């Protein structure tokens, strides 16, 4: 079995800080695979950052915060891939 990065919108649960307040949020994102023929690098595209009682907070986050979220999501996905590989070869 080959592990593939899911396509389409995904949801990642985390916390973000805005104006010294922490919010539990659901980050809606999609994975952009590399497309070297057109010069597009692999990456995470954040589509929205939703808090249950606050709505979409993406506009309240800085570019640095959004970049950090994309890195956090990418690292989480990589960790899931590593766990899959370990389970696959432990049998």
N, CA, C and O atoms as a MOPAC input file, in Angstrom:
PM7 MOZYME 1SCF
protein

 N      0.84000 1    -1.18200 1     0.00000 1
 C      0.00000 1     0.00000 1     0.00000 1
 C      0.88200 1     1.24100 1     0.00000 1
 O      1.83600 1     1.32600 1     0.77400 1
 N      0.57800 1     2.17700 1    -0.83900 1
 C      1.33000 1     3.42000 1    -0.94100 1
 C      0.53800 1     4.52600 1    -0.25900 1
 O     -0.65800 1     4.69000 1    -0.50100 1
 N      1.22000 1     5.28300 1     0.59700 1
 C      0.57400 1     6.40900 1     1.26800 1
 C      0.60600 1     7.59500 1     0.33800 1
 O      1.65900 1     7.95400 1    -0.18800 1
 N     -0.54700 1     8.20500 1     0.13100 1
 C     -0.62600 1     9.39900 1    -0.70000 1
 C     -1.22500 1    10.53100 1     0.11400 1
 O     -2.10100 1    10.33000 1     0.95500 1
 N     -0.72900 1    11.71700 1    -0.16200 1
 C     -1.28200 1    12.90700 1     0.48200 1
 C     -2.71600 1    13.08400 1    -0.01400 1
 O     -2.94800 1    13.10600 1    -1.22200 1
 N     -3.68300 1    13.21100 1     0.90300 1
 C     -5.07200 1    13.42100 1     0.46900 1
 C     -5.20800 1    14.67300 1    -0.38500 1
 O     -4.51300 1    15.66700 1    -0.17700 1
 N     -6.11800 1    14.60200 1    -1.35000 1
 C     -6.38300 1    15.75900 1    -2.20900 1
 C     -7.66600 1    16.44100 1    -1.76500 1
 O     -8.49000 1    15.84700 1    -1.06900 1
 N     -7.82400 1    17.68300 1    -2.17100 1
 C     -9.00900 1    18.43700 1    -1.78300 1
 C     -8.82200 1    19.08300 1    -0.42700 1
 O     -7.74800 1    18.99900 1     0.16900 1
 N     -9.85000 1    19.71700 1     0.04700 1
 C     -9.77900 1    20.42700 1     1.32400 1
 C     -9.67400 1    19.45200 1     2.49000 1
 O    -10.34900 1    18.42300 1     2.52900 1
 N     -8.81900 1    19.80100 1     3.42600 1
 C     -8.60000 1    19.03600 1     4.65400 1
 C     -8.84300 1    19.98000 1     5.83600 1
 O     -8.91000 1    21.19700 1     5.66800 1
 N     -8.97400 1    19.39700 1     7.03400 1
 C     -9.14500 1    20.21500 1     8.23600 1
 C     -8.07800 1    19.81500 1     9.24800 1
 O     -7.83400 1    18.63000 1     9.47600 1
 N     -7.44900 1    20.81400 1     9.84700 1
 C     -6.41100 1    20.61400 1    10.86300 1
 C     -6.80000 1    21.43700 1    12.09000 1
 O     -7.03600 1    22.64100 1    11.98800 1
 N     -6.86300 1    20.78800 1    13.23800 1
 C     -7.23700 1    21.45700 1    14.49800 1
 C     -5.97900 1    21.94600 1    15.20400 1
 O     -5.00900 1    21.20200 1    15.34800 1
 N     -6.00100 1    23.20600 1    15.64600 1
 C     -4.86300 1    23.77600 1    16.36400 1
 C     -5.33300 1    25.00300 1    17.13400 1
 O     -6.53300 1    25.26000 1    17.23300 1
 N     -4.39900 1    25.74500 1    17.67100 1
 C     -4.71200 1    26.99300 1    18.37300 1
 C     -3.88900 1    28.12000 1    17.75000 1
 O     -2.76100 1    27.90500 1    17.30600 1
 N     -4.46100 1    29.31100 1    17.72300 1
 C     -3.75000 1    30.49900 1    17.24100 1
 C     -3.92200 1    31.61700 1    18.26400 1
 O     -4.89100 1    31.64400 1    19.02300 1
 N     -2.96200 1    32.53400 1    18.26500 1
 C     -3.03200 1    33.68200 1    19.16200 1
 C     -3.28300 1    34.94500 1    18.35400 1
 O     -2.58000 1    35.23500 1    17.38500 1
 N     -4.29700 1    35.68800 1    18.77200 1
 C     -4.62800 1    36.96200 1    18.14000 1
 C     -4.85200 1    37.97600 1    19.24900 1
 O     -5.68800 1    37.77500 1    20.12900 1
 N     -4.09900 1    39.06600 1    19.19900 1
 C     -4.23100 1    40.13400 1    20.21000 1
 C     -4.17400 1    39.58700 1    21.62900 1
 O     -5.01400 1    39.92500 1    22.46300 1
 N     -3.19100 1    38.75000 1    21.90300 1
 C     -2.94700 1    38.17000 1    23.22800 1
 C     -4.05500 1    37.23200 1    23.70300 1
 O     -4.10800 1    36.89900 1    24.88700 1
 N     -4.93500 1    36.80200 1    22.80600 1
 C     -5.96200 1    35.80900 1    23.13800 1
 C     -5.74100 1    34.56800 1    22.28300 1
 O     -5.41700 1    34.66300 1    21.09900 1
 N     -5.91900 1    33.41000 1    22.89600 1
 C     -5.74200 1    32.15300 1    22.17300 1
 C     -7.09700 1    31.60100 1    21.75100 1
 O     -8.04700 1    31.59100 1    22.53400 1
 N     -7.17400 1    31.14300 1    20.50800 1
 C     -8.40500 1    30.59300 1    19.95200 1
 C     -8.15400 1    29.18100 1    19.43400 1
 O     -7.17000 1    28.93000 1    18.73900 1
 N     -9.04300 1    28.27500 1    19.77400 1
 C     -9.02500 1    26.93800 1    19.18100 1
 C     -9.67400 1    27.06800 1    17.81500 1
 O    -10.79400 1    27.56700 1    17.70200 1
 N     -8.97800 1    26.62100 1    16.77700 1
 C     -9.47000 1    26.82100 1    15.41900 1
 C     -9.38700 1    25.54200 1    14.59400 1
 O     -8.64000 1    24.61600 1    14.90900 1
 N    -10.17100 1    25.52600 1    13.54300 1
 C    -10.11100 1    24.50000 1    12.50800 1
 C     -9.56100 1    25.19100 1    11.26100 1
 O    -10.19100 1    26.09600 1    10.71500 1
 N     -8.39300 1    24.76000 1    10.82200 1
 C     -7.75900 1    25.34100 1     9.64000 1
 C     -8.15500 1    24.49100 1     8.43800 1
 O     -7.84900 1    23.30000 1     8.38100 1
 N     -8.82500 1    25.10000 1     7.49900 1
 C     -9.17700 1    24.40500 1     6.26100 1
 C     -8.05600 1    24.70800 1     5.26900 1
 O     -7.71600 1    25.86600 1     5.02400 1
 N     -7.49000 1    23.63900 1     4.70500 1
 C     -6.35000 1    23.81000 1     3.81500 1
 C     -6.40000 1    22.77100 1     2.70900 1
 O     -7.15800 1    21.80300 1     2.77000 1
 N     -5.58400 1    22.99400 1     1.70900 1
 C     -5.40900 1    21.98100 1     0.67000 1
 C     -3.92300 1    21.84300 1     0.39800 1
 O     -3.14500 1    22.78100 1     0.57300 1
 N     -3.55400 1    20.65600 1    -0.03200 1
 C     -2.17400 1    20.35100 1    -0.36400 1
 C     -1.95000 1    20.62700 1    -1.84300 1
 O     -2.71200 1    20.15700 1    -2.68700 1
 N     -0.91300 1    21.38300 1    -2.15600 1
 C     -0.55000 1    21.68000 1    -3.53600 1
 C      0.68400 1    20.86000 1    -3.88400 1
 O      1.78400 1    21.17600 1    -3.43200 1
 N      0.51300 1    19.80300 1    -4.68800 1
 C      1.70000 1    19.04500 1    -5.07600 1
 C      2.58900 1    19.87700 1    -5.99100 1
 O      2.13400 1    20.82600 1    -6.63100 1
 N      3.84300 1    19.51100 1    -6.04000 1
 C      4.78000 1    20.20800 1    -6.91600 1
 C      4.38000 1    20.00900 1    -8.37800 1
 O      3.96900 1    18.92200 1    -8.78200 1
 N      4.50700 1    21.06500 1    -9.15000 1
 C      4.28500 1    21.00300 1   -10.59300 1
 C      5.49100 1    21.65900 1   -11.26400 1
 O      5.42100 1    22.80600 1   -11.70500 1
 N      6.59400 1    20.92000 1   -11.33500 1
 C      7.83200 1    21.51600 1   -11.83800 1
 C      7.73500 1    22.02300 1   -13.27300 1
 O      8.44700 1    22.95300 1   -13.64900 1
 N      6.86500 1    21.42300 1   -14.07400 1
 C      6.74400 1    21.85900 1   -15.46400 1
 C      6.19000 1    23.27300 1   -15.59700 1
 O      6.39600 1    23.92600 1   -16.62000 1
 N      5.48500 1    23.75300 1   -14.56400 1
 C      4.96900 1    25.12900 1   -14.59300 1
 C      5.56500 1    25.98600 1   -13.47100 1
 O      5.11900 1    27.10900 1   -13.23600 1
 N      6.58500 1    25.44100 1   -12.77500 1
 C      7.28700 1    26.21400 1   -11.75500 1
 C      6.56200 1    26.35500 1   -10.43400 1
 O      6.83600 1    27.29300 1    -9.68500 1
 N      5.63800 1    25.44700 1   -10.12200 1
 C      4.90200 1    25.50800 1    -8.85700 1
 C      5.54500 1    24.53700 1    -7.87200 1
 O      5.73500 1    23.36000 1    -8.18000 1
 N      5.87900 1    25.04000 1    -6.68300 1
 C      6.46100 1    24.20000 1    -5.64800 1
 C      5.36700 1    23.55400 1    -4.80400 1
 O      4.24000 1    24.04500 1    -4.72700 1
 N      5.72700 1    22.45100 1    -4.18100 1
 C      4.83200 1    21.77400 1    -3.24300 1
 C      4.53400 1    22.71600 1    -2.08100 1
 O      5.41100 1    23.46800 1    -1.65500 1
 N      3.30400 1    22.68200 1    -1.56200 1
 C      2.98900 1    23.53700 1    -0.43500 1
 C      1.59600 1    23.30400 1     0.11600 1
 O      0.83000 1    22.48200 1    -0.38900 1
 N      1.29500 1    24.04200 1     1.15200 1
 C     -0.00100 1    24.01500 1     1.82900 1
 C     -0.68100 1    25.35500 1     1.56500 1
 O     -0.10300 1    26.41400 1     1.81000 1
 N     -1.90600 1    25.29900 1     1.06600 1
 C     -2.67900 1    26.52400 1     0.83400 1
 C     -3.77800 1    26.60600 1     1.89100 1
 O     -4.66200 1    25.75100 1     1.94500 1
 N     -3.71600 1    27.62300 1     2.71800 1
 C     -4.72500 1    27.80900 1     3.76100 1
 C     -5.92900 1    28.50500 1     3.16300 1
 O     -5.81900 1    29.58500 1     2.58300 1
 N     -7.09100 1    27.86300 1     3.31300 1
 C     -8.33600 1    28.37700 1     2.73700 1
 C     -9.17000 1    29.14700 1     3.75200 1
 O     -9.96600 1    30.00900 1     3.38200 1
 N     -8.98700 1    28.83600 1     5.02600 1
 C     -9.73600 1    29.51900 1     6.07400 1
 C     -9.27900 1    29.05800 1     7.44400 1
 O     -8.76800 1    27.94800 1     7.59300 1
 N     -9.46200 1    29.91000 1     8.45000 1
 C     -9.09900 1    29.60200 1     9.83400 1
 C    -10.34000 1    29.91100 1    10.66400 1
 O    -10.63400 1    31.07100 1    10.94900 1
 N    -11.06000 1    28.86800 1    11.04600 1
 C    -12.38500 1    29.05400 1    11.63500 1
 C    -12.40300 1    28.75500 1    13.12900 1
 O    -11.89000 1    27.73800 1    13.59700 1
 N    -13.01500 1    29.68200 1    13.85400 1
 C    -13.25800 1    29.52000 1    15.27900 1
 C    -14.76800 1    29.40400 1    15.45500 1
 O    -15.53100 1    30.16700 1    14.86200 1
 N    -15.18600 1    28.45900 1    16.26300 1
 C    -16.61600 1    28.14500 1    16.38800 1
 C    -17.49700 1    29.36800 1    16.61800 1
 O    -18.53900 1    29.51600 1    15.98000 1
 N    -17.08100 1    30.24000 1    17.52500 1
 C    -17.94100 1    31.38700 1    17.84300 1
 C    -17.44900 1    32.71600 1    17.25600 1
 O    -18.02900 1    33.76800 1    17.52700 1
 N    -16.37600 1    32.66600 1    16.44900 1
 C    -15.81200 1    33.89700 1    15.89900 1
 C    -15.83500 1    33.94800 1    14.36700 1
 O    -15.55400 1    34.99500 1    13.78400 1
 N    -16.16200 1    32.84300 1    13.71900 1
 C    -16.14600 1    32.81400 1    12.25300 1
 C    -14.74600 1    32.61900 1    11.70600 1
 O    -13.89600 1    32.01300 1    12.35800 1
 N    -14.50500 1    33.13600 1    10.50100 1
 C    -13.22100 1    32.98600 1     9.83500 1
 C    -12.25900 1    34.05600 1    10.34600 1
 O    -12.50100 1    35.25200 1    10.18500 1
 N    -11.17600 1    33.61500 1    10.95700 1
 C    -10.19000 1    34.52500 1    11.53700 1
 C     -8.97700 1    34.73000 1    10.63900 1
 O     -8.03100 1    35.41200 1    11.03600 1
 N     -8.98200 1    34.16200 1     9.45300 1
 C     -7.80100 1    34.23600 1     8.59300 1
 C     -7.35200 1    35.67800 1     8.36200 1
 O     -6.15400 1    35.96100 1     8.36800 1
 N     -8.28200 1    36.57300 1     8.16200 1
 C     -7.94300 1    37.97600 1     7.94000 1
 C     -7.32200 1    38.66100 1     9.14400 1
 O     -6.71300 1    39.72100 1     9.00600 1
 N     -7.46900 1    38.06500 1    10.33000 1
 C     -6.89500 1    38.62900 1    11.55000 1
 C     -5.48200 1    38.12600 1    11.82000 1
 O     -4.82500 1    38.59500 1    12.74900 1
 N     -5.01100 1    37.17600 1    11.01900 1
 C     -3.68100 1    36.60800 1    11.20500 1
 C     -2.67500 1    37.29900 1    10.29500 1
 O     -3.00900 1    37.71900 1     9.18700 1
 N     -1.44700 1    37.41200 1    10.77200 1
 C     -0.38300 1    37.99300 1     9.96400 1
 C      0.10900 1    36.95500 1     8.95100 1
 O     -0.17800 1    35.76500 1     9.07900 1
 N      0.84300 1    37.41500 1     7.95800 1
 C      1.43800 1    36.48900 1     6.98100 1
 C      2.37500 1    35.51400 1     7.68300 1
 O      2.42900 1    34.33800 1     7.32500 1
 N      3.11500 1    35.99700 1     8.68200 1
 C      4.01200 1    35.11300 1     9.44100 1
 C      3.23400 1    34.02000 1    10.15900 1
 O      3.66600 1    32.86800 1    10.19000 1
 N      2.08400 1    34.37500 1    10.74100 1
 C      1.25400 1    33.37200 1    11.41500 1
 C      0.71400 1    32.35600 1    10.41900 1
 O      0.69200 1    31.15900 1    10.70700 1
 N      0.27900 1    32.81800 1     9.25500 1
 C     -0.23100 1    31.90500 1     8.23100 1
 C      0.87300 1    30.99000 1     7.72200 1
 O      0.64600 1    29.80000 1     7.50400 1
 N      2.06800 1    31.54100 1     7.53200 1
 C      3.20700 1    30.72100 1     7.11800 1
 C      3.53000 1    29.67300 1     8.18000 1
 O      3.81200 1    28.52100 1     7.85200 1
 N      3.48900 1    30.07500 1     9.45500 1
 C      3.76500 1    29.14100 1    10.54800 1
 C      2.70900 1    28.02500 1    10.58900 1
 O      3.03700 1    26.86700 1    10.84500 1
 N      1.44700 1    28.38100 1    10.33700 1
 C      0.39200 1    27.36500 1    10.27600 1
 C      0.65100 1    26.37400 1     9.14400 1
 O      0.49700 1    25.16700 1     9.32800 1
 N      1.03900 1    26.87300 1     7.98600 1
 C      1.32100 1    26.00200 1     6.84700 1
 C      2.47500 1    25.04900 1     7.16900 1
 O      2.42800 1    23.87100 1     6.81200 1
 N      3.50400 1    25.55600 1     7.83800 1
 C      4.63800 1    24.70800 1     8.23700 1
 C      4.18500 1    23.66400 1     9.24300 1
 O      4.54600 1    22.49300 1     9.12600 1
 N      3.39600 1    24.07500 1    10.23300 1
 C      2.88800 1    23.14400 1    11.25200 1
 C      2.06400 1    22.02700 1    10.60400 1
 O      2.20800 1    20.85800 1    10.96100 1
 N      1.21500 1    22.38800 1     9.66500 1
 C      0.38200 1    21.39400 1     8.97200 1
 C      1.26800 1    20.46300 1     8.14800 1
 O      1.07300 1    19.24800 1     8.15500 1
 N      2.23900 1    21.03400 1     7.44100 1
 C      3.15300 1    20.21800 1     6.64800 1
 C      3.92600 1    19.23400 1     7.50600 1
 O      4.08500 1    18.07300 1     7.12900 1
 N      4.40800 1    19.68700 1     8.65500 1
 C      5.13800 1    18.80100 1     9.57100 1
 C      4.23500 1    17.70700 1    10.11600 1
 O      4.66200 1    16.56300 1    10.26700 1
 N      2.98500 1    18.05500 1    10.41300 1
 C      2.03000 1    17.05600 1    10.89000 1
 C      1.77900 1    15.99700 1     9.81700 1
 O      1.73200 1    14.80400 1    10.11400 1
 N      1.62000 1    16.43700 1     8.57700 1
 C      1.40700 1    15.49200 1     7.48100 1
 C      2.62500 1    14.60600 1     7.27600 1
 O      2.48700 1    13.41400 1     7.00300 1
 N      3.82600 1    15.18300 1     7.40400 1
 C      5.04700 1    14.40000 1     7.26000 1
 C      5.14700 1    13.36700 1     8.37900 1
 O      5.55400 1    12.23000 1     8.14000 1
 N      4.77600 1    13.75800 1     9.60400 1
 C      4.79300 1    12.81800 1    10.73200 1
 C      3.82400 1    11.66600 1    10.48900 1
 O      4.12000 1    10.51900 1    10.82600 1
 N      2.66700 1    11.97200 1     9.90300 1
 C      1.69700 1    10.91400 1     9.57700 1
 C      2.28400 1     9.96400 1     8.53600 1
 O      2.08500 1     8.75200 1     8.61900 1
 N      3.00400 1    10.50900 1     7.56000 1
 C      3.64700 1     9.68000 1     6.54500 1
 C      4.71500 1     8.79000 1     7.18100 1
 O      4.81400 1     7.60700 1     6.85300 1
 N      5.52200 1     9.36100 1     8.09900 1
 C      6.55000 1     8.57200 1     8.78500 1
 C      5.92400 1     7.43700 1     9.59400 1
 O      6.42500 1     6.31300 1     9.57400 1
 N      4.83800 1     7.72200 1    10.30300 1
 C      4.15000 1     6.69600 1    11.08500 1
 C      3.63100 1     5.59200 1    10.16900 1
 O      3.71400 1     4.41100 1    10.50600 1
 N      3.10100 1     5.97100 1     9.02300 1
 C      2.63000 1     4.98800 1     8.04500 1
 C      3.77500 1     4.09400 1     7.60800 1
 O      3.62000 1     2.87600 1     7.52400 1
 N      4.93100 1     4.69700 1     7.32700 1
 C      6.08500 1     3.92500 1     6.88200 1
 C      6.54900 1     2.95700 1     7.97000 1
 O      6.87100 1     1.80500 1     7.68000 1
 N      6.58400 1     3.41800 1     9.21500 1
 C      6.99900 1     2.55700 1    10.32600 1
 C      6.05000 1     1.38100 1    10.47600 1
 O      6.49200 1     0.24100 1    10.62200 1
 N      4.74700 1     1.64600 1    10.44300 1
 C      3.74900 1     0.58000 1    10.56200 1
 C      3.86000 1    -0.39600 1     9.38700 1
 O      3.71300 1    -1.60700 1     9.54800 1
 N      4.11300 1     0.14600 1     8.24100 1
 C      4.18500 1    -0.67800 1     7.02500 1
 C      5.33400 1    -1.66900 1     7.09800 1
 O      5.19100 1    -2.81300 1     6.66600 1
 N      6.47800 1    -1.24400 1     7.64000 1
 C      7.64900 1    -2.10100 1     7.64800 1
 C      7.85200 1    -2.84600 1     8.95500 1
 O      8.77700 1    -3.65100 1     9.06000 1
 N      7.01100 1    -2.60000 1     9.95800 1
 C      7.09900 1    -3.33700 1    11.22200 1
 C      6.49300 1    -4.73000 1    11.13300 1
 O      6.79200 1    -5.59200 1    11.95900 1
 N      5.64500 1    -4.95400 1    10.13900 1
 C      4.95400 1    -6.25000 1    10.02300 1
 C      5.84000 1    -7.32600 1     9.50600 1
 O      5.40300 1    -8.46600 1     9.35500 1

